Every structure is written in C-alpha cells, then in structure tokens.
Amino acid sequence: MDTINITSKKQKDVQPVPDLFEQFDGYNDTKRKKQKSEPMTSSGLQSHAECLFSLLEKPYVNSTTGKWPELRASVEALASCLSSYEQYLNKQATTTATNKELSFPCRTVDQNASVFHCKKSVLSVVKDKYTLLDKAVVSSDTENPVLFDENLHVEKPFENSMQKFRFFDSLQLSVPVDVIRFCPGEGLVLHIFFPRYLRTGLILK
C-alpha cells in the first residue's frame, strides 16, 4: 500500500489507495504470521482490479441506502488504483527492457557522473593545445554547453588514454568552467563544459 501511495505522489497517472483500505497495510508482516505472501505481480494487480470492477456491477453494491454509496465509491477507487499501478509497472518494465537493448544503456547521473570546477588560466593565457576548446567554450552559453569532441576541440585525436587523461588533468581555459564527466557505458567518458556566466553576462572568477 505504501509503495503505491509513494508512487502516486510522483506519477500523476497512478492513483493512491483509498483511505478506507489504508487499514489493510501491513497484512504481509512476517512477524504476524508464519508464511509470508509473495509480492503481488503486475498480472495479480490487474486480476484483482478486474474482480473489483466486476463486483461493482452487482445490484446490491449499487444500493443507495446505508453506507453502500460510500463503499461503492471506495471499491471503485481501489479498482482504479490497482489498475493504474499495474499499467505503471508494465510501462516501467517496457522502458527498462528498451533501455537495456540500447547500444549505450541509460545510466543514473548520480552514480555515473561527477562535476569538477576548472579555474581560468593565469592572465587568461591559454596553451596552444586548448585553443580550439577555449574558443568553443567562450562562444557558448549556459543553455548550449559544449560536449567535448576530440575531432573538433583538439588539433588531432588523442593517441591513447594517457594523453587524454593529461589533457583534462591540466586543463586551463581563458574562462572558468564547470565540467561534467559522465560515463554512459561501453568504457566511454563524456565531458560537458558549462562556462560560469552570471545572468548579467559577467564571467565568474
């Protein structure tokens, strides 16, 4: 129940569990019974939703006396909740399967990226090997950062990993920059340059 409610706060297409059924939370607590039930599967969610929708067609459920109207509304909300969560899980599974088939699978930024700040060179003097990259960064803006391409931003592609490492390790441009180092997989590392400009257009020190 908690999982569905948490997801409903993040995904507008997922409906929360009706208040009437909140009391069923924790039924699967192993401390309260000997045999633990298996987590409900996507097909199980849809099966329960179908049963509830079928129940709503019963004449007595549609009674207008007593608490039936309130109960009917809660049962309908629960059925819609289970159905919406089942659709969400299927969509997530499809997305995950698609991403795994990509040449460069999607990666989470927090685990596969790092950011480092590079101060501008003393007296804004730029070494020859950084000239092309410096021109690209200076002419860019915060909405169009520079994705480093060794075929464009150095005189000739790096011959080996050591050469590439030393290039970035001693990096100094005419303006200060924030650099995102991101690994999308397959042993690749991408460098994205963000010049540190103020809204007024002044360069941060």
Backbone hydrogen bonds, N-H to C=O, Kabsch-Sander energy under -0.5 kcal/mol:
donor,donor_aa,acceptor,acceptor_aa,energy
5,N,1,M,-2.3
6,I,2,D,-2.7
7,T,3,T,-2.2
8,S,4,I,-2.4
9,K,5,N,-1.0
10,K,6,I,-0.6
10,K,7,T,-1.1
11,Q,7,T,-2.8
12,K,10,K,-0.6
14,V,11,Q,-1.6
15,Q,13,D,-0.5
21,F,18,P,-1.6
22,E,19,D,-1.6
24,F,21,F,-1.4
25,D,22,E,-1.8
27,Y,24,F,-1.4
29,D,26,G,-1.7
32,R,29,D,-1.8
33,K,29,D,-0.5
36,K,34,K,-0.6
45,L,41,T,-2.3
46,Q,42,S,-2.0
47,S,43,S,-2.1
48,H,44,G,-2.3
49,A,45,L,-2.2
50,E,46,Q,-2.4
51,C,47,S,-1.9
52,L,48,H,-2.1
53,F,49,A,-2.5
54,S,50,E,-2.2
55,L,51,C,-2.1
56,L,52,L,-1.7
57,E,54,S,-1.3
58,K,55,L,-1.8
61,V,58,K,-0.6
62,N,58,K,-1.0
62,N,59,P,-0.7
63,S,60,Y,-1.2
68,W,65,T,-1.6
71,L,67,K,-2.6
72,R,68,W,-3.2
73,A,69,P,-2.0
74,S,70,E,-1.8
75,V,71,L,-2.6
76,E,72,R,-2.5
77,A,73,A,-2.0
78,L,74,S,-2.2
79,A,75,V,-2.4
80,S,76,E,-2.3
81,C,77,A,-2.1
82,L,78,L,-2.7
83,S,79,A,-2.2
84,S,80,S,-2.5
85,Y,81,C,-2.2
86,E,82,L,-2.1
87,Q,83,S,-2.1
88,Y,84,S,-1.9
89,L,85,Y,-2.4
90,N,86,E,-2.1
91,K,87,Q,-2.1
92,Q,88,Y,-2.4
93,A,89,L,-2.3
94,T,90,N,-2.3
95,T,91,K,-2.4
96,T,92,Q,-2.5
97,A,93,A,-2.4
98,T,94,T,-2.3
99,N,95,T,-2.5
100,K,96,T,-2.0
101,E,97,A,-0.9
101,E,98,T,-0.6
102,L,99,N,-1.1
111,Q,108,T,-0.7
112,N,108,T,-1.5
113,A,109,V,-1.0
114,S,181,R,-2.1
116,F,179,V,-2.3
118,C,177,V,-3.1
119,K,117,H,-0.5
121,S,173,L,-3.3
124,S,121,S,-2.1
125,V,122,V,-1.7
126,V,124,S,-0.5
130,Y,127,K,-1.8
131,T,128,D,-1.3
133,L,153,H,-0.8
134,D,130,Y,-2.9
135,K,131,T,-2.2
136,A,132,L,-1.7
137,V,133,L,-2.4
138,V,134,D,-2.7
139,S,135,K,-1.7
140,S,137,V,-1.1
141,D,144,N,-0.7
144,N,141,D,-1.2
146,V,193,F,-2.1
147,L,145,P,-0.6
148,F,146,V,-0.8
148,F,191,H,-3.0
152,L,149,D,-2.3
153,H,149,D,-3.1
164,K,160,N,-1.6
165,F,161,S,-2.7
166,R,162,M,-2.4
167,F,163,Q,-1.6
168,F,164,K,-1.7
169,D,165,F,-2.3
170,S,166,R,-1.5
171,L,168,F,-1.1
177,V,118,C,-2.3
178,D,194,F,-2.8
179,V,116,F,-2.9
180,I,178,D,-0.5
180,I,192,I,-2.5
181,R,114,S,-3.2
181,R,179,V,-0.6
182,F,180,I,-0.7
182,F,190,L,-2.8
183,C,112,N,-2.6
185,G,188,L,-0.7
188,L,185,G,-1.8
190,L,182,F,-3.8
192,I,180,I,-2.3
193,F,146,V,-3.2
194,F,178,D,-2.9
196,R,176,P,-2.1
197,Y,195,P,-1.5
198,L,202,L,-2.7
201,G,198,L,-1.7
204,L,196,R,-2.5
